[in-house]
Every structure is written in C-alpha cells, then in structure tokens.
Amino acid sequence: MTTFDKREEGFERKFALDEEQKFKAEARRDKLLGLWVADKLGLSGDAAAAYAKEVVIADLEEAGDDDVVRKVTKDLTDKGINLPETELRAKMAEFYAQAVQEVKAGT
C-alpha cells in the first residue's frame, strides 16, 4: 500500500466517522426537539418519549429538516398552538448544538 493509498483510506475513514457523528447528532436533536414539542402538546412520560421517536422517524423521510418542521408544525397547529417557523428552527439549531456536544462527549 502506497502512502497515497494510506492517506486516501484515512480521509475515507474520517469522512465516514464525520457522517456517522452528524447522523447521531441529528437524531439526538430530533429527540430533544420531540420532547420539547411533546411538552407543548401536554404529553409526558411514555407518550412524550413515543412522540419524540415519531419526530426522529419523520426526519428519515427526506433529506434536510423540512420534513421535521412540517410534522411538528402540523401537530402543534392541530392542537391550536401557533409556533412561528423561525422559533422552531432556532430551537432546532439550539438542540443541534447541544446534540453535537453530547455526541462528541459520548453521552
């Protein structure tokens, strides 16, 4: 194996690790968001945990965050709760930053 091959393999491993950490952070963000929204919906305990799982699964529908925003906005609207999209996306960014730190820390 040449030095170039070793270097390429190293870059590939780093890319795979970065993508895995990004996926884990996004899933954790979605869980945190789901728990936050569940509280707004009046859910607690197992119902809140189940709702958080629904939010995580919703994020797998398509690339990007729009699928999560649509689900959460619809669920809130159905309960008569008006949450501006800007506030929702700000919370998502806040939870993502928290999730990245948790994933890096291994918690």
Jmol script that loads the backbone (N, CA, C; Angstrom):
load data "model"
ATOM      1  N   MET A   1       0.854  -1.173   0.000  1.00  0.00           N
ATOM      2  CA  MET A   1       0.000   0.000   0.000  1.00  0.00           C
ATOM      3  C   MET A   1       0.902   1.239   0.000  1.00  0.00           C
ATOM      4  N   THR A   2       0.635   2.141  -0.900  1.00  0.00           N
ATOM      5  CA  THR A   2       1.449   3.348  -1.010  1.00  0.00           C
ATOM      6  C   THR A   2       0.990   4.381   0.018  1.00  0.00           C
ATOM      7  N   THR A   3       1.814   5.379   0.189  1.00  0.00           N
ATOM      8  CA  THR A   3       1.472   6.478   1.093  1.00  0.00           C
ATOM      9  C   THR A   3       0.183   7.156   0.649  1.00  0.00           C
ATOM     10  N   PHE A   4       0.040   7.295  -0.670  1.00  0.00           N
ATOM     11  CA  PHE A   4      -1.181   7.912  -1.201  1.00  0.00           C
ATOM     12  C   PHE A   4      -2.407   7.078  -0.840  1.00  0.00           C
ATOM     13  N   ASP A   5      -2.294   5.754  -0.972  1.00  0.00           N
ATOM     14  CA  ASP A   5      -3.412   4.866  -0.631  1.00  0.00           C
ATOM     15  C   ASP A   5      -3.766   4.969   0.850  1.00  0.00           C
ATOM     16  N   LYS A   6      -2.733   5.012   1.700  1.00  0.00           N
ATOM     17  CA  LYS A   6      -2.970   5.131   3.140  1.00  0.00           C
ATOM     18  C   LYS A   6      -3.652   6.453   3.471  1.00  0.00           C
ATOM     19  N   ARG A   7      -3.192   7.495   2.822  1.00  0.00           N
ATOM     20  CA  ARG A   7      -3.782   8.813   3.061  1.00  0.00           C
ATOM     21  C   ARG A   7      -5.249   8.832   2.605  1.00  0.00           C
ATOM     22  N   GLU A   8      -5.508   8.259   1.431  1.00  0.00           N
ATOM     23  CA  GLU A   8      -6.876   8.204   0.919  1.00  0.00           C
ATOM     24  C   GLU A   8      -7.770   7.405   1.870  1.00  0.00           C
ATOM     25  N   GLU A   9      -7.261   6.286   2.356  1.00  0.00           N
ATOM     26  CA  GLU A   9      -8.020   5.458   3.291  1.00  0.00           C
ATOM     27  C   GLU A   9      -8.317   6.229   4.577  1.00  0.00           C
ATOM     28  N   GLY A  10      -7.346   6.998   5.031  1.00  0.00           N
ATOM     29  CA  GLY A  10      -7.545   7.821   6.228  1.00  0.00           C
ATOM     30  C   GLY A  10      -8.635   8.860   6.029  1.00  0.00           C
ATOM     31  N   PHE A  11      -8.626   9.512   4.865  1.00  0.00           N
ATOM     32  CA  PHE A  11      -9.664  10.501   4.559  1.00  0.00           C
ATOM     33  C   PHE A  11     -11.042   9.843   4.487  1.00  0.00           C
ATOM     34  N   GLU A  12     -11.090   8.649   3.898  1.00  0.00           N
ATOM     35  CA  GLU A  12     -12.365   7.937   3.798  1.00  0.00           C
ATOM     36  C   GLU A  12     -12.900   7.565   5.175  1.00  0.00           C
ATOM     37  N   ARG A  13     -12.019   7.111   6.064  1.00  0.00           N
ATOM     38  CA  ARG A  13     -12.434   6.770   7.423  1.00  0.00           C
ATOM     39  C   ARG A  13     -12.929   8.002   8.173  1.00  0.00           C
ATOM     40  N   LYS A  14     -12.210   9.106   8.005  1.00  0.00           N
ATOM     41  CA  LYS A  14     -12.610  10.359   8.667  1.00  0.00           C
ATOM     42  C   LYS A  14     -13.972  10.811   8.152  1.00  0.00           C
ATOM     43  N   PHE A  15     -14.175  10.740   6.845  1.00  0.00           N
ATOM     44  CA  PHE A  15     -15.456  11.135   6.266  1.00  0.00           C
ATOM     45  C   PHE A  15     -16.581  10.268   6.821  1.00  0.00           C
ATOM     46  N   ALA A  16     -16.356   8.956   6.879  1.00  0.00           N
ATOM     47  CA  ALA A  16     -17.378   8.037   7.392  1.00  0.00           C
ATOM     48  C   ALA A  16     -17.690   8.343   8.859  1.00  0.00           C
ATOM     49  N   LEU A  17     -16.666   8.607   9.652  1.00  0.00           N
ATOM     50  CA  LEU A  17     -16.866   8.937  11.063  1.00  0.00           C
ATOM     51  C   LEU A  17     -17.631  10.249  11.209  1.00  0.00           C
ATOM     52  N   ASP A  18     -17.252  11.247  10.416  1.00  0.00           N
ATOM     53  CA  ASP A  18     -17.944  12.543  10.460  1.00  0.00           C
ATOM     54  C   ASP A  18     -19.418  12.390  10.102  1.00  0.00           C
ATOM     55  N   GLU A  19     -19.707  11.600   9.072  1.00  0.00           N
ATOM     56  CA  GLU A  19     -21.096  11.385   8.659  1.00  0.00           C
ATOM     57  C   GLU A  19     -21.882  10.639   9.740  1.00  0.00           C
ATOM     58  N   GLU A  20     -21.250   9.668  10.371  1.00  0.00           N
ATOM     59  CA  GLU A  20     -21.909   8.922  11.442  1.00  0.00           C
ATOM     60  C   GLU A  20     -22.224   9.841  12.621  1.00  0.00           C
ATOM     61  N   GLN A  21     -21.265  10.692  12.982  1.00  0.00           N
ATOM     62  CA  GLN A  21     -21.495  11.620  14.090  1.00  0.00           C
ATOM     63  C   GLN A  21     -22.580  12.638  13.742  1.00  0.00           C
ATOM     64  N   LYS A  22     -22.603  13.082  12.492  1.00  0.00           N
ATOM     65  CA  LYS A  22     -23.637  14.020  12.055  1.00  0.00           C
ATOM     66  C   LYS A  22     -25.010  13.358  12.159  1.00  0.00           C
ATOM     67  N   PHE A  23     -25.117  12.115  11.704  1.00  0.00           N
ATOM     68  CA  PHE A  23     -26.381  11.378  11.777  1.00  0.00           C
ATOM     69  C   PHE A  23     -26.836  11.227  13.228  1.00  0.00           C
ATOM     70  N   LYS A  24     -25.912  10.843  14.104  1.00  0.00           N
ATOM     71  CA  LYS A  24     -26.252  10.676  15.517  1.00  0.00           C
ATOM     72  C   LYS A  24     -26.689  11.997  16.139  1.00  0.00           C
ATOM     73  N   ALA A  25     -25.988  13.079  15.789  1.00  0.00           N
ATOM     74  CA  ALA A  25     -26.340  14.394  16.331  1.00  0.00           C
ATOM     75  C   ALA A  25     -27.715  14.837  15.843  1.00  0.00           C
ATOM     76  N   GLU A  26     -28.014  14.591  14.581  1.00  0.00           N
ATOM     77  CA  GLU A  26     -29.335  14.968  14.055  1.00  0.00           C
ATOM     78  C   GLU A  26     -30.441  14.153  14.715  1.00  0.00           C
ATOM     79  N   ALA A  27     -30.194  12.872  14.926  1.00  0.00           N
ATOM     80  CA  ALA A  27     -31.195  12.031  15.597  1.00  0.00           C
ATOM     81  C   ALA A  27     -31.398  12.491  17.038  1.00  0.00           C
ATOM     82  N   ARG A  28     -30.315  12.837  17.703  1.00  0.00           N
ATOM     83  CA  ARG A  28     -30.424  13.323  19.081  1.00  0.00           C
ATOM     84  C   ARG A  28     -31.137  14.670  19.118  1.00  0.00           C
ATOM     85  N   ARG A  29     -30.828  15.531  18.150  1.00  0.00           N
ATOM     86  CA  ARG A  29     -31.517  16.822  18.052  1.00  0.00           C
ATOM     87  C   ARG A  29     -33.013  16.601  17.892  1.00  0.00           C
ATOM     88  N   ASP A  30     -33.374  15.681  17.019  1.00  0.00           N
ATOM     89  CA  ASP A  30     -34.785  15.403  16.777  1.00  0.00           C
ATOM     90  C   ASP A  30     -35.470  14.878  18.039  1.00  0.00           C
ATOM     91  N   LYS A  31     -34.766  14.056  18.799  1.00  0.00           N
ATOM     92  CA  LYS A  31     -35.334  13.545  20.049  1.00  0.00           C
ATOM     93  C   LYS A  31     -35.553  14.689  21.037  1.00  0.00           C
ATOM     94  N   LEU A  32     -34.547  15.551  21.177  1.00  0.00           N
ATOM     95  CA  LEU A  32     -34.683  16.697  22.080  1.00  0.00           C
ATOM     96  C   LEU A  32     -35.825  17.607  21.639  1.00  0.00           C
ATOM     97  N   LEU A  33     -35.906  17.848  20.338  1.00  0.00           N
ATOM     98  CA  LEU A  33     -36.985  18.670  19.798  1.00  0.00           C
ATOM     99  C   LEU A  33     -38.333  18.008  20.064  1.00  0.00           C
ATOM    100  N   GLY A  34     -38.399  16.705  19.833  1.00  0.00           N
ATOM    101  CA  GLY A  34     -39.638  15.975  20.062  1.00  0.00           C
ATOM    102  C   GLY A  34     -40.099  16.054  21.506  1.00  0.00           C
ATOM    103  N   LEU A  35     -39.166  15.962  22.436  1.00  0.00           N
ATOM    104  CA  LEU A  35     -39.521  16.066  23.854  1.00  0.00           C
ATOM    105  C   LEU A  35     -39.993  17.477  24.193  1.00  0.00           C
ATOM    106  N   TRP A  36     -39.353  18.473  23.593  1.00  0.00           N
ATOM    107  CA  TRP A  36     -39.737  19.872  23.818  1.00  0.00           C
ATOM    108  C   TRP A  36     -41.144  20.133  23.281  1.00  0.00           C
ATOM    109  N   VAL A  37     -41.405  19.653  22.068  1.00  0.00           N
ATOM    110  CA  VAL A  37     -42.728  19.836  21.462  1.00  0.00           C
ATOM    111  C   VAL A  37     -43.771  19.021  22.231  1.00  0.00           C
ATOM    112  N   ALA A  38     -43.402  17.824  22.655  1.00  0.00           N
ATOM    113  CA  ALA A  38     -44.332  16.989  23.425  1.00  0.00           C
ATOM    114  C   ALA A  38     -44.811  17.735  24.664  1.00  0.00           C
ATOM    115  N   ASP A  39     -43.904  18.442  25.316  1.00  0.00           N
ATOM    116  CA  ASP A  39     -44.279  19.232  26.486  1.00  0.00           C
ATOM    117  C   ASP A  39     -45.300  20.302  26.107  1.00  0.00           C
ATOM    118  N   LYS A  40     -45.082  20.959  24.979  1.00  0.00           N
ATOM    119  CA  LYS A  40     -46.022  21.981  24.497  1.00  0.00           C
ATOM    120  C   LYS A  40     -47.383  21.359  24.168  1.00  0.00           C
ATOM    121  N   LEU A  41     -47.361  20.103  23.739  1.00  0.00           N
ATOM    122  CA  LEU A  41     -48.602  19.397  23.397  1.00  0.00           C
ATOM    123  C   LEU A  41     -49.291  18.803  24.629  1.00  0.00           C
ATOM    124  N   GLY A  42     -48.637  18.945  25.783  1.00  0.00           N
ATOM    125  CA  GLY A  42     -49.218  18.413  27.012  1.00  0.00           C
ATOM    126  C   GLY A  42     -48.939  16.940  27.237  1.00  0.00           C
ATOM    127  N   LEU A  43     -47.954  16.404  26.538  1.00  0.00           N
ATOM    128  CA  LEU A  43     -47.593  14.990  26.683  1.00  0.00           C
ATOM    129  C   LEU A  43     -46.485  14.846  27.718  1.00  0.00           C
ATOM    130  N   SER A  44     -46.472  13.722  28.407  1.00  0.00           N
ATOM    131  CA  SER A  44     -45.398  13.449  29.360  1.00  0.00           C
ATOM    132  C   SER A  44     -45.151  11.946  29.421  1.00  0.00           C
ATOM    133  N   GLY A  45     -44.078  11.584  30.073  1.00  0.00           N
ATOM    134  CA  GLY A  45     -43.754  10.176  30.260  1.00  0.00           C
ATOM    135  C   GLY A  45     -43.610   9.406  28.965  1.00  0.00           C
ATOM    136  N   ASP A  46     -44.257   8.244  28.915  1.00  0.00           N
ATOM    137  CA  ASP A  46     -44.164   7.372  27.743  1.00  0.00           C
ATOM    138  C   ASP A  46     -44.727   8.028  26.486  1.00  0.00           C
ATOM    139  N   ALA A  47     -45.774   8.824  26.646  1.00  0.00           N
ATOM    140  CA  ALA A  47     -46.374   9.500  25.488  1.00  0.00           C
ATOM    141  C   ALA A  47     -45.394  10.503  24.888  1.00  0.00           C
ATOM    142  N   ALA A  48     -44.661  11.207  25.745  1.00  0.00           N
ATOM    143  CA  ALA A  48     -43.663  12.165  25.259  1.00  0.00           C
ATOM    144  C   ALA A  48     -42.519  11.433  24.562  1.00  0.00           C
ATOM    145  N   ALA A  49     -42.075  10.327  25.143  1.00  0.00           N
ATOM    146  CA  ALA A  49     -40.999   9.541  24.532  1.00  0.00           C
ATOM    147  C   ALA A  49     -41.435   8.981  23.182  1.00  0.00           C
ATOM    148  N   ALA A  50     -42.672   8.518  23.099  1.00  0.00           N
ATOM    149  CA  ALA A  50     -43.192   7.987  21.832  1.00  0.00           C
ATOM    150  C   ALA A  50     -43.274   9.091  20.784  1.00  0.00           C
ATOM    151  N   TYR A  51     -43.697  10.273  21.193  1.00  0.00           N
ATOM    152  CA  TYR A  51     -43.771  11.391  20.247  1.00  0.00           C
ATOM    153  C   TYR A  51     -42.369  11.759  19.755  1.00  0.00           C
ATOM    154  N   ALA A  52     -41.400  11.772  20.662  1.00  0.00           N
ATOM    155  CA  ALA A  52     -40.022  12.088  20.274  1.00  0.00           C
ATOM    156  C   ALA A  52     -39.521  11.087  19.231  1.00  0.00           C
ATOM    157  N   LYS A  53     -39.869   9.816  19.389  1.00  0.00           N
ATOM    158  CA  LYS A  53     -39.486   8.798  18.400  1.00  0.00           C
ATOM    159  C   LYS A  53     -40.132   9.084  17.052  1.00  0.00           C
ATOM    160  N   GLU A  54     -41.384   9.538  17.075  1.00  0.00           N
ATOM    161  CA  GLU A  54     -42.063   9.887  15.823  1.00  0.00           C
ATOM    162  C   GLU A  54     -41.325  11.008  15.094  1.00  0.00           C
ATOM    163  N   VAL A  55     -40.824  11.968  15.858  1.00  0.00           N
ATOM    164  CA  VAL A  55     -40.089  13.087  15.251  1.00  0.00           C
ATOM    165  C   VAL A  55     -38.784  12.581  14.637  1.00  0.00           C
ATOM    166  N   VAL A  56     -38.087  11.704  15.345  1.00  0.00           N
ATOM    167  CA  VAL A  56     -36.842  11.129  14.813  1.00  0.00           C
ATOM    168  C   VAL A  56     -37.132  10.389  13.508  1.00  0.00           C
ATOM    169  N   ILE A  57     -38.182   9.598  13.487  1.00  0.00           N
ATOM    170  CA  ILE A  57     -38.546   8.836  12.285  1.00  0.00           C
ATOM    171  C   ILE A  57     -38.956   9.762  11.149  1.00  0.00           C
ATOM    172  N   ALA A  58     -39.642  10.842  11.486  1.00  0.00           N
ATOM    173  CA  ALA A  58     -40.073  11.801  10.456  1.00  0.00           C
ATOM    174  C   ALA A  58     -38.878  12.388   9.716  1.00  0.00           C
ATOM    175  N   ASP A  59     -37.744  12.520  10.413  1.00  0.00           N
ATOM    176  CA  ASP A  59     -36.563  13.111   9.782  1.00  0.00           C
ATOM    177  C   ASP A  59     -35.940  12.185   8.751  1.00  0.00           C
ATOM    178  N   LEU A  60     -36.335  10.940   8.734  1.00  0.00           N
ATOM    179  CA  LEU A  60     -35.778   9.985   7.776  1.00  0.00           C
ATOM    180  C   LEU A  60     -36.531   9.986   6.451  1.00  0.00           C
ATOM    181  N   GLU A  61     -37.624  10.747   6.372  1.00  0.00           N
ATOM    182  CA  GLU A  61     -38.446  10.755   5.168  1.00  0.00           C
ATOM    183  C   GLU A  61     -37.752  11.383   3.967  1.00  0.00           C
ATOM    184  N   GLU A  62     -37.018  12.462   4.197  1.00  0.00           N
ATOM    185  CA  GLU A  62     -36.325  13.151   3.102  1.00  0.00           C
ATOM    186  C   GLU A  62     -35.108  13.869   3.662  1.00  0.00           C
ATOM    187  N   ALA A  63     -34.218  14.251   2.783  1.00  0.00           N
ATOM    188  CA  ALA A  63     -33.024  14.972   3.208  1.00  0.00           C
ATOM    189  C   ALA A  63     -33.415  16.356   3.710  1.00  0.00           C
ATOM    190  N   GLY A  64     -32.667  16.845   4.676  1.00  0.00           N
ATOM    191  CA  GLY A  64     -32.933  18.178   5.201  1.00  0.00           C
ATOM    192  C   GLY A  64     -33.887  18.143   6.382  1.00  0.00           C
ATOM    193  N   ASP A  65     -34.232  19.331   6.852  1.00  0.00           N
ATOM    194  CA  ASP A  65     -35.043  19.463   8.054  1.00  0.00           C
ATOM    195  C   ASP A  65     -36.517  19.734   7.781  1.00  0.00           C
ATOM    196  N   ASP A  66     -36.874  19.948   6.529  1.00  0.00           N
ATOM    197  CA  ASP A  66     -38.244  20.351   6.217  1.00  0.00           C
ATOM    198  C   ASP A  66     -39.280  19.323   6.652  1.00  0.00           C
ATOM    199  N   ASP A  67     -38.934  18.039   6.589  1.00  0.00           N
ATOM    200  CA  ASP A  67     -39.882  17.004   6.999  1.00  0.00           C
ATOM    201  C   ASP A  67     -40.203  17.102   8.494  1.00  0.00           C
ATOM    202  N   VAL A  68     -39.192  17.407   9.287  1.00  0.00           N
ATOM    203  CA  VAL A  68     -39.395  17.567  10.729  1.00  0.00           C
ATOM    204  C   VAL A  68     -40.232  18.814  11.003  1.00  0.00           C
ATOM    205  N   VAL A  69     -39.882  19.902  10.333  1.00  0.00           N
ATOM    206  CA  VAL A  69     -40.620  21.154  10.520  1.00  0.00           C
ATOM    207  C   VAL A  69     -42.093  20.960  10.166  1.00  0.00           C
ATOM    208  N   ARG A  70     -42.353  20.286   9.052  1.00  0.00           N
ATOM    209  CA  ARG A  70     -43.742  20.039   8.640  1.00  0.00           C
ATOM    210  C   ARG A  70     -44.507  19.231   9.690  1.00  0.00           C
ATOM    211  N   LYS A  71     -43.897  18.152  10.160  1.00  0.00           N
ATOM    212  CA  LYS A  71     -44.575  17.291  11.134  1.00  0.00           C
ATOM    213  C   LYS A  71     -44.888  18.052  12.414  1.00  0.00           C
ATOM    214  N   VAL A  72     -43.872  18.698  12.963  1.00  0.00           N
ATOM    215  CA  VAL A  72     -44.045  19.390  14.236  1.00  0.00           C
ATOM    216  C   VAL A  72     -45.044  20.536  14.097  1.00  0.00           C
ATOM    217  N   THR A  73     -44.930  21.298  13.020  1.00  0.00           N
ATOM    218  CA  THR A  73     -45.854  22.415  12.799  1.00  0.00           C
ATOM    219  C   THR A  73     -47.289  21.915  12.686  1.00  0.00           C
ATOM    220  N   LYS A  74     -47.487  20.829  11.942  1.00  0.00           N
ATOM    221  CA  LYS A  74     -48.839  20.264  11.794  1.00  0.00           C
ATOM    222  C   LYS A  74     -49.380  19.799  13.137  1.00  0.00           C
ATOM    223  N   ASP A  75     -48.552  19.094  13.901  1.00  0.00           N
ATOM    224  CA  ASP A  75     -49.005  18.584  15.193  1.00  0.00           C
ATOM    225  C   ASP A  75     -49.373  19.722  16.144  1.00  0.00           C
ATOM    226  N   LEU A  76     -48.561  20.774  16.149  1.00  0.00           N
ATOM    227  CA  LEU A  76     -48.861  21.922  17.004  1.00  0.00           C
ATOM    228  C   LEU A  76     -50.123  22.638  16.534  1.00  0.00           C
ATOM    229  N   THR A  77     -50.224  22.846  15.230  1.00  0.00           N
ATOM    230  CA  THR A  77     -51.391  23.529  14.667  1.00  0.00           C
ATOM    231  C   THR A  77     -52.671  22.746  14.953  1.00  0.00           C
ATOM    232  N   ASP A  78     -52.596  21.416  14.845  1.00  0.00           N
ATOM    233  CA  ASP A  78     -53.763  20.572  15.125  1.00  0.00           C
ATOM    234  C   ASP A  78     -54.257  20.736  16.566  1.00  0.00           C
ATOM    235  N   LYS A  79     -53.353  21.097  17.465  1.00  0.00           N
ATOM    236  CA  LYS A  79     -53.718  21.314  18.872  1.00  0.00           C
ATOM    237  C   LYS A  79     -53.996  22.789  19.168  1.00  0.00           C
ATOM    238  N   GLY A  80     -54.010  23.617  18.110  1.00  0.00           N
ATOM    239  CA  GLY A  80     -54.304  25.036  18.289  1.00  0.00           C
ATOM    240  C   GLY A  80     -53.141  25.848  18.817  1.00  0.00           C
ATOM    241  N   ILE A  81     -51.929  25.324  18.669  1.00  0.00           N
ATOM    242  CA  ILE A  81     -50.732  26.018  19.151  1.00  0.00           C
ATOM    243  C   ILE A  81     -50.015  26.621  17.959  1.00  0.00           C
ATOM    244  N   ASN A  82     -49.814  27.927  18.005  1.00  0.00           N
ATOM    245  CA  ASN A  82     -49.135  28.628  16.916  1.00  0.00           C
ATOM    246  C   ASN A  82     -47.685  28.880  17.318  1.00  0.00           C
ATOM    247  N   LEU A  83     -46.770  28.252  16.620  1.00  0.00           N
ATOM    248  CA  LEU A  83     -45.345  28.441  16.864  1.00  0.00           C
ATOM    249  C   LEU A  83     -44.713  28.880  15.555  1.00  0.00           C
ATOM    250  N   PRO A  84     -44.166  30.100  15.514  1.00  0.00           N
ATOM    251  CA  PRO A  84     -43.551  30.572  14.269  1.00  0.00           C
ATOM    252  C   PRO A  84     -42.416  29.644  13.821  1.00  0.00           C
ATOM    253  N   GLU A  85     -42.305  29.456  12.520  1.00  0.00           N
ATOM    254  CA  GLU A  85     -41.262  28.577  11.982  1.00  0.00           C
ATOM    255  C   GLU A  85     -39.875  29.055  12.383  1.00  0.00           C
ATOM    256  N   THR A  86     -39.686  30.372  12.467  1.00  0.00           N
ATOM    257  CA  THR A  86     -38.370  30.895  12.862  1.00  0.00           C
ATOM    258  C   THR A  86     -38.010  30.449  14.273  1.00  0.00           C
ATOM    259  N   GLU A  87     -38.986  30.445  15.169  1.00  0.00           N
ATOM    260  CA  GLU A  87     -38.731  29.996  16.538  1.00  0.00           C
ATOM    261  C   GLU A  87     -38.435  28.495  16.563  1.00  0.00           C
ATOM    262  N   LEU A  88     -39.176  27.745  15.779  1.00  0.00           N
ATOM    263  CA  LEU A  88     -38.961  26.300  15.698  1.00  0.00           C
ATOM    264  C   LEU A  88     -37.561  25.990  15.171  1.00  0.00           C
ATOM    265  N   ARG A  89     -37.175  26.661  14.105  1.00  0.00           N
ATOM    266  CA  ARG A  89     -35.842  26.420  13.532  1.00  0.00           C
ATOM    267  C   ARG A  89     -34.732  26.885  14.477  1.00  0.00           C
ATOM    268  N   ALA A  90     -34.973  27.946  15.229  1.00  0.00           N
ATOM    269  CA  ALA A  90     -33.987  28.399  16.216  1.00  0.00           C
ATOM    270  C   ALA A  90     -33.810  27.336  17.298  1.00  0.00           C
ATOM    271  N   LYS A  91     -34.919  26.737  17.738  1.00  0.00           N
ATOM    272  CA  LYS A  91     -34.843  25.663  18.729  1.00  0.00           C
ATOM    273  C   LYS A  91     -34.103  24.459  18.155  1.00  0.00           C
ATOM    274  N   MET A  92     -34.363  24.160  16.889  1.00  0.00           N
ATOM    275  CA  MET A  92     -33.664  23.043  16.245  1.00  0.00           C
ATOM    276  C   MET A  92     -32.161  23.294  16.233  1.00  0.00           C
ATOM    277  N   ALA A  93     -31.755  24.519  15.939  1.00  0.00           N
ATOM    278  CA  ALA A  93     -30.330  24.864  15.921  1.00  0.00           C
ATOM    279  C   ALA A  93     -29.736  24.753  17.323  1.00  0.00           C
ATOM    280  N   GLU A  94     -30.476  25.208  18.310  1.00  0.00           N
ATOM    281  CA  GLU A  94     -30.026  25.119  19.701  1.00  0.00           C
ATOM    282  C   GLU A  94     -29.852  23.655  20.116  1.00  0.00           C
ATOM    283  N   PHE A  95     -30.846  22.839  19.803  1.00  0.00           N
ATOM    284  CA  PHE A  95     -30.770  21.424  20.155  1.00  0.00           C
ATOM    285  C   PHE A  95     -29.672  20.705  19.368  1.00  0.00           C
ATOM    286  N   TYR A  96     -29.421  21.135  18.129  1.00  0.00           N
ATOM    287  CA  TYR A  96     -28.352  20.510  17.343  1.00  0.00           C
ATOM    288  C   TYR A  96     -26.997  20.793  17.983  1.00  0.00           C
ATOM    289  N   ALA A  97     -26.785  22.031  18.407  1.00  0.00           N
ATOM    290  CA  ALA A  97     -25.518  22.379  19.064  1.00  0.00           C
ATOM    291  C   ALA A  97     -25.328  21.538  20.325  1.00  0.00           C
ATOM    292  N   GLN A  98     -26.387  21.381  21.097  1.00  0.00           N
ATOM    293  CA  GLN A  98     -26.329  20.552  22.298  1.00  0.00           C
ATOM    294  C   GLN A  98     -26.045  19.096  21.931  1.00  0.00           C
ATOM    295  N   ALA A  99     -26.707  18.606  20.908  1.00  0.00           N
ATOM    296  CA  ALA A  99     -26.546  17.213  20.489  1.00  0.00           C
ATOM    297  C   ALA A  99     -25.130  16.935  19.997  1.00  0.00           C
ATOM    298  N   VAL A 100     -24.548  17.868  19.260  1.00  0.00           N
ATOM    299  CA  VAL A 100     -23.175  17.699  18.771  1.00  0.00           C
ATOM    300  C   VAL A 100     -22.226  17.537  19.952  1.00  0.00           C
ATOM    301  N   GLN A 101     -22.392  18.372  20.969  1.00  0.00           N
ATOM    302  CA  GLN A 101     -21.535  18.274  22.155  1.00  0.00           C
ATOM    303  C   GLN A 101     -21.728  16.934  22.862  1.00  0.00           C
ATOM    304  N   GLU A 102     -22.967  16.488  22.963  1.00  0.00           N
ATOM    305  CA  GLU A 102     -23.242  15.208  23.618  1.00  0.00           C
ATOM    306  C   GLU A 102     -22.653  14.040  22.831  1.00  0.00           C
ATOM    307  N   VAL A 103     -22.758  14.081  21.516  1.00  0.00           N
ATOM    308  CA  VAL A 103     -22.204  13.007  20.685  1.00  0.00           C
ATOM    309  C   VAL A 103     -20.685  12.990  20.806  1.00  0.00           C
ATOM    310  N   LYS A 104     -20.065  14.160  20.766  1.00  0.00           N
ATOM    311  CA  LYS A 104     -18.604  14.231  20.906  1.00  0.00           C
ATOM    312  C   LYS A 104     -18.154  13.715  22.262  1.00  0.00           C
ATOM    313  N   ALA A 105     -18.956  13.990  23.297  1.00  0.00           N
ATOM    314  CA  ALA A 105     -18.622  13.548  24.648  1.00  0.00           C
ATOM    315  C   ALA A 105     -18.955  12.071  24.863  1.00  0.00           C
ATOM    316  N   GLY A 106     -19.708  11.503  23.926  1.00  0.00           N
ATOM    317  CA  GLY A 106     -20.068  10.097  24.037  1.00  0.00           C
ATOM    318  C   GLY A 106     -21.192   9.836  25.021  1.00  0.00           C
ATOM    319  N   THR A 107     -21.985  10.875  25.290  1.00  0.00           N
ATOM    320  CA  THR A 107     -23.095  10.688  26.245  1.00  0.00           C
ATOM    321  C   THR A 107     -24.401  10.496  25.525  1.00  0.00           C
TER     322      THR A 107
END
end "model"
wireframe off; spacefill off
backbone 0.3
color backbone group
